[in-house]
Amino acid sequence: MTKSIHTKAYLTWLALAVGVLCILVLSLAFGAVPVPLSEVLSAFYQQSNPQASTVILELRLPRTLLAFCVGALLAASGAIAQGLFRNPLADPSLIGVAAGASAGASLVIVFLMDWQWPVFGLSLVSVGAFVGALITVLLIYRIASGPMGVSVSAMLLTGIAISFLASSLSGFLAFIADNEMLRHMSLWRMGGLDSAGYSHVWIALSVCVCMLLLLPRYYPALNALLLGESEARHLGINIQHVKFVVIFWLALGVGTSVALAGMVAFVGLIVPHAVRMLVGPRHEVLVPLSAVAGGVLLVLSDTLARTLMAPTELPVGLITALIGAPVFISLLTRRHQYGMQ
């Protein structure tokens, strides 16, 4: 059984490596203005076609890299959220990060729309979304904390309540917004990478690399948590410390993704769920594989968003939902057919 899992993990890594190379090249080649593959490759080492080089290096490359980093963050966050909540159908937004980010972005759109003060290359809407996500997580963590530490069930229930509260605030802001503000809010909630720049890429890449380098020391604890909190505690694991660290990275990863790309549905849910069905629940394999698969999925989705109705761009969140919902239903159907719980 173990050998079979290792073989599946190896084949999954191989398939993803090929997929990454193919999808990155296709993403650079396709768009409103198709670029031949030969010019895509030549753009990196010679300026044979200045127009094609500008399109690839200044517009498509940062967008493709940002899509990959955001997809990796969402999928990795989804994998650790499912481990923390001991539920393979858990989503990173369960703790209210997405709802808080939406409320923060809506506040900026309604009240600070005319202000143009970029922070580290980010728009005020992105900063508002990140601050909203951070405040929401801090509030939920504080409410869910008790004499015995943080309860996962209390955090889930608090997250649902705070999500409804944040959604109510977003709904009220949408009610008082004018047409331009309302359209901006609607498009932001659908997700998009049209404002991607290298400053955004560096932010997303930094958070992604830090998460994937610093979290592995907690993977054995997450594996033990799958057995239950009491069992993990008997193994000598500091449960509350693990929860704090995991929630911190979960909030940072999802908050950064939402701030940079808006609301992107299904990536944090479907990717780790599908990868777990292939390679099992061990986080040492699950999290990095999910990160790569999430990056591939979002780059593919963004490429489709740019090409299906070119020169008009579809919101990338619509594409991920369109891909994710049928695939997720198919995965659930397979689980029931094989008697899996």
C-alpha positions in Angstrom: 0.0 0.0 0.0 2.8 2.4 0.9 4.6 1.6 -2.3 1.5 2.3 -4.3 1.1 5.7 -2.6 4.7 6.6 -3.3 4.3 5.5 -7.0 1.2 7.7 -7.2 3.0 10.6 -5.7 5.9 10.2 -8.1 3.6 10.0 -11.1 1.6 13.0 -9.9 4.8 15.1 -9.5 5.9 14.1 -13.0 2.5 14.9 -14.5 2.5 18.3 -12.7 6.0 19.1 -13.8 5.1 18.5 -17.4 1.8 20.4 -16.9 3.6 23.4 -15.4 5.9 23.8 -18.4 3.2 23.3 -20.9 0.6 25.6 -19.3 3.2 28.4 -18.7 4.2 28.4 -22.3 0.6 28.3 -23.5 -0.4 31.1 -21.1 2.3 33.4 -22.6 1.3 32.5 -26.2 -2.4 32.8 -26.0 -4.5 35.9 -25.3 -6.2 38.8 -27.1 -3.2 38.9 -29.4 -1.8 35.3 -30.1 2.0 35.1 -30.2 3.7 32.2 -32.0 5.6 29.8 -29.8 8.9 30.6 -31.5 8.5 34.3 -30.6 7.5 33.4 -27.0 10.9 31.6 -26.5 12.9 34.2 -28.3 11.5 37.0 -26.2 13.6 35.9 -23.3 17.0 36.1 -24.9 16.7 38.4 -27.9 14.6 41.3 -29.1 13.6 40.0 -32.5 10.1 41.4 -32.2 9.8 44.3 -29.8 6.0 44.3 -29.8 5.8 40.6 -29.0 8.5 40.9 -26.3 6.6 43.8 -24.7 3.4 41.8 -24.6 5.1 38.7 -23.2 7.5 40.3 -20.7 5.5 43.3 -19.5 1.9 42.0 -19.6 1.6 38.2 -19.8 4.6 37.0 -17.8 3.8 38.9 -14.5 0.1 37.9 -14.9 1.0 34.2 -15.4 3.5 34.2 -12.5 0.9 35.9 -10.2 -1.8 33.4 -11.3 0.6 30.5 -10.4 1.5 32.0 -7.0 -2.1 32.8 -6.1 -3.3 29.4 -7.1 -0.5 27.8 -5.1 -1.4 29.9 -2.0 -5.1 29.0 -2.2 -4.5 25.3 -2.7 -1.8 25.0 0.0 -4.1 27.0 2.4 -7.0 24.6 1.5 -4.8 21.6 2.3 -3.8 22.8 5.7 -7.4 24.0 6.4 -8.7 20.5 5.7 -6.0 19.1 8.0 -6.8 21.5 10.8 -10.5 21.0 10.6 -10.1 17.2 9.9 -12.5 17.5 7.0 -11.5 16.8 3.4 -14.4 19.1 2.3 -13.2 22.1 4.3 -12.5 25.4 2.5 -10.1 28.2 3.6 -13.0 30.6 3.6 -14.6 28.8 6.5 -12.9 31.0 9.0 -14.3 34.1 7.4 -11.2 35.4 5.6 -12.9 35.8 2.3 -16.0 37.6 3.7 -13.8 39.9 5.8 -11.7 40.7 2.7 -14.8 41.4 0.7 -16.1 43.8 3.4 -12.7 45.6 3.5 -12.5 46.0 -0.2 -16.1 47.2 -0.4 -15.4 49.9 2.3 -12.5 51.2 0.3 -14.5 51.2 -3.0 -17.4 53.1 -1.5 -15.6 55.6 0.7 -12.0 55.9 -0.7 -12.5 55.3 -4.4 -11.1 58.7 -5.4 -7.9 58.2 -3.4 -4.9 57.0 -5.3 -2.3 56.1 -2.7 -0.7 52.8 -3.8 1.0 50.9 -0.9 4.0 48.7 -2.0 2.6 48.7 -5.5 -0.9 47.6 -4.3 -4.1 49.6 -4.8 -6.1 50.8 -1.8 -8.7 48.1 -2.6 -6.1 45.4 -2.3 -4.9 46.9 1.0 -8.4 47.2 2.3 -9.1 43.6 1.4 -6.0 42.4 3.2 -6.7 44.5 6.3 -10.4 43.3 6.3 -9.2 39.6 6.2 -6.7 40.2 9.0 -9.2 41.9 11.3 -11.7 39.1 10.7 -9.3 36.3 11.6 -8.0 38.1 14.7 -11.6 38.7 15.8 -12.6 35.1 15.2 -9.5 33.7 16.9 -10.1 36.0 20.0 -13.8 35.0 20.3 -13.0 31.2 19.8 -10.3 31.3 22.5 -11.2 30.0 25.9 -9.7 28.7 29.1 -8.8 25.4 27.3 -7.4 27.2 24.2 -8.8 27.6 20.8 -11.7 25.2 19.9 -11.9 24.3 16.2 -15.7 23.8 16.4 -16.0 27.2 18.1 -13.8 28.8 15.5 -15.9 27.3 12.7 -19.2 28.6 14.2 -17.7 32.0 15.0 -16.4 32.1 11.4 -19.8 31.5 10.0 -21.3 34.2 12.2 -18.7 36.7 11.4 -19.0 35.8 7.7 -22.7 36.6 7.8 -21.9 39.9 9.6 -19.3 40.8 7.0 -21.6 39.8 4.2 -24.3 42.0 5.7 -21.9 45.0 5.7 -20.9 44.3 2.1 -24.6 44.1 1.1 -25.3 47.4 2.8 -22.4 49.1 1.1 -23.6 47.7 -2.2 -27.0 49.2 -1.5 -25.7 52.7 -1.0 -23.1 52.5 -3.8 -23.5 54.2 -7.1 -23.4 52.3 -10.4 -19.7 52.6 -10.9 -18.9 51.5 -7.4 -21.3 48.6 -7.7 -19.8 47.4 -10.9 -16.3 47.7 -9.3 -17.4 45.7 -6.3 -19.1 43.0 -8.5 -16.0 42.6 -10.7 -13.7 42.4 -7.7 -15.8 39.6 -6.1 -15.6 37.6 -9.4 -11.8 37.6 -9.2 -9.3 38.9 -11.7 -5.6 39.3 -12.6 -5.8 42.1 -15.0 -3.9 44.5 -12.8 -1.0 42.1 -12.3 2.5 43.6 -12.0 5.9 42.4 -10.9 5.4 44.1 -7.5 2.3 41.8 -7.0 4.3 38.8 -8.1 7.0 39.5 -5.5 4.5 39.8 -2.7 2.7 36.6 -3.6 5.9 34.7 -4.2 7.4 35.8 -0.9 4.3 34.7 1.1 4.2 31.4 -0.9 7.8 30.5 -0.4 7.8 31.4 3.3 4.7 29.2 3.8 6.1 26.2 2.0 9.5 26.5 3.7 8.3 27.2 7.3 5.2 25.0 7.5 6.8 21.6 6.9 8.0 21.3 10.6 4.3 21.3 11.5 3.2 18.6 9.0 3.8 15.7 11.5 1.5 17.5 14.0 -1.2 18.0 11.3 -0.9 14.3 10.5 -1.4 13.5 14.1 -4.4 15.8 14.4 -6.1 13.7 11.8 -6.4 11.1 14.5 -8.0 13.5 16.9 -6.9 16.2 19.3 -6.7 13.9 22.3 -4.5 11.4 20.4 -2.3 14.2 19.2 -1.9 15.6 22.7 -0.9 12.1 24.0 1.9 12.1 21.4 3.3 15.2 23.1 2.2 17.7 20.5 1.5 21.3 21.6 -2.0 21.5 20.0 -2.6 25.2 20.7 0.7 26.3 19.3 0.1 24.2 16.1 -3.4 25.8 15.8 -2.0 29.3 16.1 0.7 28.8 13.5 -1.6 27.1 11.1 -4.3 29.7 11.4 -1.7 32.5 11.0 -0.4 31.0 7.7 -3.9 30.2 6.6 -5.0 33.8 7.1 -1.9 35.2 5.5 -2.1 32.9 2.5 -5.8 33.5 1.8 -5.7 37.2 2.7 -2.8 37.8 0.3 -4.5 35.8 -2.5 -7.8 37.7 -2.1 -6.1 41.0 -1.9 -4.1 40.4 -5.1 -6.7 38.6 -7.2 -10.1 39.1 -5.6 -12.5 36.2 -4.9 -11.3 33.1 -6.7 -13.7 30.2 -6.1 -13.1 26.4 -5.7 -9.2 26.4 -6.0 -8.7 26.0 -2.2 -11.4 23.3 -2.0 -11.2 21.1 -5.1 -7.4 20.9 -5.6 -6.3 19.5 -2.2 -9.4 17.3 -2.2 -8.4 15.8 -5.6 -4.7 15.5 -4.7 -5.6 13.7 -1.4 -7.6 11.1 -3.4 -4.4 10.5 -5.4 -1.6 10.5 -2.8 -3.3 10.2 0.6 -3.6 12.6 3.5 0.1 12.9 4.6 0.8 16.6 4.5 4.5 16.2 3.6 3.3 15.2 0.1 -0.2 16.7 0.1 0.6 20.4 0.6 3.4 20.9 -1.9 1.6 18.8 -4.6 -1.6 20.8 -3.9 0.4 24.1 -4.3 1.7 23.1 -7.7 -1.6 21.7 -8.9 -3.4 24.9 -7.7 -0.9 27.1 -9.6 -1.5 25.0 -12.8 -5.3 25.2 -12.4 -5.3 29.0 -11.9 -2.9 29.7 -14.8 -5.1 27.5 -17.0 -8.2 29.3 -15.8 -6.7 32.7 -16.5 -5.6 31.7 -19.9 -9.2 30.6 -20.7 -10.5 33.8 -19.2 -8.3 35.8 -21.6 -9.1 33.8 -24.7 -12.6 32.5 -24.7 -14.2 35.9 -25.4 -11.1 37.8 -26.7 -10.6 40.8 -26.7 -13.0 40.8 -23.7 -11.7 39.2 -20.5 -13.8 37.1 -18.3 -13.4 37.2 -14.5 -11.1 34.3 -13.6 -13.3 33.4 -10.7 -16.1 32.5 -13.1 -13.8 30.1 -14.9 -12.6 28.4 -11.7 -16.2 27.9 -10.6 -17.2 26.6 -14.1 -14.3 24.1 -14.0 -14.4 23.4 -10.3 -18.1 22.6 -9.7 -18.5 19.8 -12.2 -15.1 18.3 -11.3 -16.0 18.4 -7.6 -19.4 16.8 -8.2 -17.6 14.1 -10.2 -15.1 13.5 -7.3 -17.9 13.2 -4.8 -19.7 10.7 -7.1 -16.6 8.6 -7.4 -16.2 8.6 -3.6 -19.7 7.3 -3.1 -19.4 4.7 -5.9 -16.3 3.2 -4.2 -17.8 3.4 -0.7 -15.5 6.1 0.5 -16.5 8.4 3.4 
